[in-house]
Amino acid sequence: MISGIISSILLVLFVVGWAWVWSPRRRAEFERAAQMPLHDDGPDAREDVP
């Protein structure tokens, strides 16, 4: 009984998370994040490197 309730709650959380990630409102943010590795800011971009 308890395992069924926990499984149902986890399934609902998974579906809600999936819907949140694939929301059209988040597309621009994900596009920016996907392009981050392609942008080179030059050798002095990292200030923590000696």
TANORMO-V108326 format. One record per residue. N is the residue number from 1. PHI is phi in whole degrees, -180 to 180 (NA if undefined). Layout:
# TANORMO-V108326
n->[N | N]
phi->[PHI | PHI]
This chain:
# TANORMO-V108326
n->[1 | 2 | 3 | 4 | 5 | 6 | 7 | 8 | 9 | 10 | 11 | 12 | 13 | 14 | 15 | 16 | 17 | 18 | 19 | 20 | 21 | 22 | 23 | 24 | 25 | 26 | 27 | 28 | 29 | 30 | 31 | 32 | 33 | 34 | 35 | 36 | 37 | 38 | 39 | 40 | 41 | 42 | 43 | 44 | 45 | 46 | 47 | 48 | 49 | 50]
phi->[NA | -65 | -66 | -67 | -67 | -63 | -63 | -65 | -63 | -66 | -64 | -63 | -62 | -64 | -66 | -65 | -63 | -62 | -66 | -66 | -67 | -89 | -64 | -61 | -67 | -93 | -59 | -63 | -64 | -69 | -64 | -63 | -65 | -69 | -87 | -56 | -66 | -86 | -92 | -104 | -95 | 98 | -70 | -98 | -71 | -100 | -82 | -84 | -87 | -69]
